[in-house]
Structures are given as C-alpha cells and as structure tokens.
Amino acid sequence: MQFSQEDLAFQREVRAFIQASLPDDVRKKVVHGNEVTKDDYTHWHKILYRKGWIAPNWPADQGGSGWSAIQRYIFDEECGLAGAPRLSPFGLGMVGPVIMHFGSAAQKARYLPNILSGEETWCQGYSEPGSGSDLASLQTRAERKGDHYLINGSKLWTSLAHHADLIFCLVRTSIEKKKQDGISFLVFGIKDQPGIDIRPLITLNGLRHVNQVFFTDVKVPLDSLIGEEGKGWTIAKYLLEHERVSGGGVGALKTALQRVKEIASSEMSDGQPLIEDTDFRRRVAQAEIELMSVEQTMLRALALFSADRQIGAVSSLIKIRRSEVEQTISELAVMAAHYYAMPYNVASLRDGWNEEPIGPEDANALTPTYMFLRAASIYSGSNEIQRNIIAKADLRLS
Ligand SMILES: Cc1cc2nc3c(=O)[nH]c(=O)nc-3n(C[C@H](O)[C@H](O)[C@H](O)COP(=O)(O)OP(=O)(O)OC[C@H]3O[C@@H](n4cnc5c(N)ncnc54)[C@H](O)[C@@H]3O)c2cc1C
C-alpha cells in the first residue's frame, strides 16, 4: 500500500503537467462549484489527448496510456487535487471498453478514435421510467425491419444527452421468459435525429444535467448492434462494473474538504473562527477520517488487483462510502458559510456573472452543490442496491 519510487516520480510528473496545463479559469469553476461548460470539458479533454493521457484505462495499443492500476489512481487523485474537471465517463470509461471488448473491427475503427480525440461525445441510455434498479425490466423496443431497427420508447435521467453526439442504449429486441434475455446493446447518433426528442429535467441545483429522451419510430442501421442480438445483458453487466470501479475521485473530495476548512477559518462563530468550534472541528475530523478510510480501501483494492487477487464487492463498498462522505462534505460547506450559502441564484453559477459575491467567493454554489449531491447515493446504482450486492457477494446472504 506504499507507492514505489517510480510511482512517486510519476506522481511528480503528473502534478507538474497539470499545474502547467490546466487553465486557471476552469480550475476556479471546478473548485468553486460553478457551471463547467461543454467547451471547458472539451478544452481539457484535448490537452490530455495531445499528451497521450486521455484514456488511463485503455491499453496502450488502443491509444490508451497503458498505465498500471496504481498510476491510474495517482493520476485521478492529482486531477482531483488540482481542481481539474472530471471528464464524462460515458465514452472513455464505458462504451469505449465495451466496443473494444465486444465490437467488430469496423465498429472499433468507426468509434474509438473519436472517443479518444473528443470529436464525439456519448450518453448512456439505460434507465427508463419504471426501470432503474430493476434495469432488466426495461421496455424500450427495437424491432428488426429489413436493413434497420425501429426504436420506440423512452430513456430517463439521461445525463448530458443534450450535449451528446451518440447514445449507447439497452433495448428489448425480443420478449423472452427471463427478462435478462432479449435485451440488445445499440449505439447510434442522438443529435438532431428524426424521432428523437430530448427534454430537459432540471435537477435541484437548478441546472440541466439530466434529460428524458423519447424515441418515436427511430430508424437505426443494423450495424448499430454491438455483440450478439439478445445478449445485451452480458454487455450491460460488463459496463456497470467499469462504471463502479471508475468512480474514485478521492482527490476531488480532499480538495472539497480543504475548501470547507478554509471557509470555516475565515467565518466567525461566537467571536472565534468557526474552525475553532469544538463541535464543528469534530465533524470535520470525522469526515476526514471517513475520507481516509475510503482512500485506504481503494489502495487496498488496488494492491489486491495489482497482485491478480479477487477484490470481491469492494467497488460497491467504495461507491457507498464515497458518496456518503461526499454528501457530508457538501453539508459541512453549507454549514461553514451559514447565511452566505442561502442565496439560490443559478445565474451566478454561469459564465458572465460579474457581481461581487457576498461572503466566501464560492458561497452561491454551496447550496446548489449540496442539493445536487443528494443524487450521489442514487446514481451509478443506488446505495441500497450496492448493499444488496455486498450482502450477496461477500456475506453470502441471499
Ligand atoms: C443525477 C442522475 C444522473 C443519472 N444519469 C443516468 C444516465 O446518464 N443514464 C442512465 O441510464 N441512468 C442515469 N441515472 C439513473 C440511475 O441509474 C437510477 O436513478 C438508479 O439506478 C435508481 O433507479 P430509479 O431512479 O428508477 O429508482 P428505483 O429503482 O425506483 O428505486 C427507488 C428506491 O428504492 C430502492 N430500491 C429499489 N430496489 C431495491 C431493492 N431491490 N432493495 C432495496 N432497495 C431498493 C432504491 O435504492 C431507491 O432508494 C441517473 C440518476 C440520477 C439521479
């Protein structure tokens, strides 16, 4: 669980590169919880792409960095500590590995280069109204009609669909006895396509992150199918594993906790800085201990993984504890800024807002961030479902 000399040298190299390359305005937006635009994400994506660091989890012969698990962890942590934006996982972290594993040579050539370069962006069409935790109950139909599939149905909570060029979608191509059978994995264009209607859902922070996507007689070519027809559940499970394992982000939480300490050091309570208040200090210390435990669990999992040992349901454990500590930190930030965190002005989170903040610089973003993060225990598979996974896989309870 200790970094080697090579790992430490790698850490210094990553830190220096990010320091020199991450645009300061983007870093500020991330650290202050302001809206990061699609252009900001694309800009950072291209910087990492040019450096050859855009795909830490891809093999080197496919354009990835070819890093070890430890190096990937270090990179993720350094990005978080520096306030780099977390790039969308849908292309690089999810559909990319799926296409590499299950796609044809033509599909690999068509999609992978643009995922790497950032030319095309993706969204994930899994959940539906009535099918979230029980994903296999999904109802969106794709009927084979000659040279194409005809898609009808709807996907819900589709993050960033309004920015995406393409969608990867679980659809029902046949009705079978077992609901996991008859599901297929399709990839197709979503932007300005006839029959596709992307409607915004505004989350509690007042911003557009998720959507509902409606499909009405949408025609997609047969070569949109990845893998075998009716065997999409196997692909879905493969992808969900990637989704859960990729959700590290400990560095970003350290930065957020550091920000809480800074705010609490400048805000006064009963004539002294809030950080001196015994109860508040105890809460901050508790959050820090929990964050350290997430970090140590990740490192322990990495050590096992690097030694080709089974890690069990540890990704579920990390998902639960990480989302809980993230929520706690956002709550502490609101407490630290107290009444300065009360304004709920979404416009102030966007580019172009030039009014001087009252109180801490990032006060306006604290409550919206707190609100949005209530969803952290729901997305990527709810925490209750993760507990079920642990119960079955590690505790052998059924
Ligand atoms: C901000 C956000 C972004 C999202 N982005 C995407 C996206 O890009 N693409 C996508 O496909 N999906 C996305 N989702 C959907 C997400 O994956 C689902 O919300 C999640 O899987 C839960 O499904 P559900 O909302 O239908 O809730 P339900 O499955 O209806 O669950 C409701 C409640 O019941 C609990 N529950 C359900 N079943 C069980 C059980 N067996 N045991 C114990 N408790 C149970 C759940 O934990 C939850 O508390 C996103 C969600 C959010 C909030």
The ligand as a Gaussian input file, in Angstrom:
#p B3LYP/6-31G(d) Opt

LIG

0 1
 C      -28.311000      12.723000     -11.370000
 C      -28.586000      11.396000     -12.002000
 C      -27.963000      11.055000     -13.183000
 C      -28.260000       9.843000     -13.816000
 N      -27.679000       9.560000     -15.033000
 C      -28.064000       8.458000     -15.707000
 C      -27.602000       8.230000     -17.047000
 O      -26.838000       9.022000     -17.606000
 N      -28.039000       7.126000     -17.694000
 C      -28.875000       6.217000     -17.110000
 O      -29.211000       5.234000     -17.753000
 N      -29.327000       6.401000     -15.850000
 C      -28.955000       7.512000     -15.142000
 N      -29.433000       7.727000     -13.867000
 C      -30.410000       6.790000     -13.309000
 C      -29.916000       5.975000     -12.138000
 O      -29.079000       4.937000     -12.565000
 C      -31.193000       5.456000     -11.408000
 O      -31.828000       6.590000     -10.850000
 C      -30.865000       4.461000     -10.347000
 O      -30.409000       3.265000     -10.907000
 C      -32.120000       4.172000      -9.471000
 O      -33.210000       3.848000     -10.259000
 P      -34.595000       4.600000     -10.106000
 O      -34.354000       6.067000     -10.116000
 O      -35.547000       4.039000     -11.096000
 O      -35.104000       4.244000      -8.641000
 P      -35.802000       2.881000      -8.188000
 O      -35.089000       1.728000      -8.784000
 O      -37.265000       3.004000      -8.430000
 O      -35.518000       2.898000      -6.643000
 C      -36.273000       3.710000      -5.733000
 C      -35.736000       3.447000      -4.332000
 O      -35.949000       2.068000      -3.965000
 C      -34.718000       1.452000      -3.633000
 N      -34.698000       0.070000      -4.129000
 C      -35.060000      -0.349000      -5.372000
 N      -34.902000      -1.687000      -5.467000
 C      -34.431000      -2.125000      -4.280000
 C      -34.059000      -3.408000      -3.760000
 N      -34.108000      -4.496000      -4.511000
 N      -33.594000      -3.465000      -2.494000
 C      -33.508000      -2.356000      -1.715000
 N      -33.864000      -1.116000      -2.151000
 C      -34.308000      -0.993000      -3.407000
 C      -33.640000       2.279000      -4.322000
 O      -32.398000       2.187000      -3.681000
 C      -34.232000       3.683000      -4.217000
 O      -33.940000       4.224000      -2.957000
 C      -29.152000       8.923000     -13.214000
 C      -29.762000       9.261000     -11.998000
 C      -29.514000      10.469000     -11.396000
 C      -30.219000      10.801000     -10.113000

